[in-house]
Amino acid sequence: MDVIFARTVAGACVIRKAVEIMGNLTEKYRLSSNLTKKQLIDSGFDRFGIYKKWLYGKSVQLEITVDYEEMNYTYMVNDVCNGQLYIPYYNNIYGRNDVLGKVISKVNGTFKELSKKGIFIYV
């Protein structure tokens, strides 16, 4: 029972940290007010408003989902091999590593790249 509780608490901490990090980037970037579906598709989004980019080999992937009608977005950094969030991105309590540095750099670079294409505006 204690192990299950510890995992639940740890999971809650990771989720809380994920919301904080997502809040940081979603506060820095907002969707362009004159965004069109064609612009999304031309920038690499699929017809459902989902953009996927490999950040580290074929194991860590960035997924940005744009809700065109509500004019908002979410993003996740996923560990595809394990089918979950890439935990070091959201909670680096155990330290940082070379992979995490590359992932953070590529996430920030992707948002800058999409800003140049007119998808996001840096606030």
C-alpha angles and dihedrals in degrees: 000000000000091000092052091048091049091051091048092051092046090049091050090051091051092049091048090050090047090055090049092051093044088049090054095054095036088053091051096047130039130176118270111258093226095048117146131197089240090055090052093050092046089053094055103270118133122237090270092058097256123138120190127187131174111236102179120017111298094315109071119048136180116219120190118186119195120197097206096189095050093036095228136109144201131200136198135191106217135197096218095188092060098032096237143089116299093253099199089062092056100035121020095173089132093054137265131286138192092266093054091051091052092046093051091047092050094046091053091044092051092053090049090048092050089048090057088052090054098250096113134028119214108231 
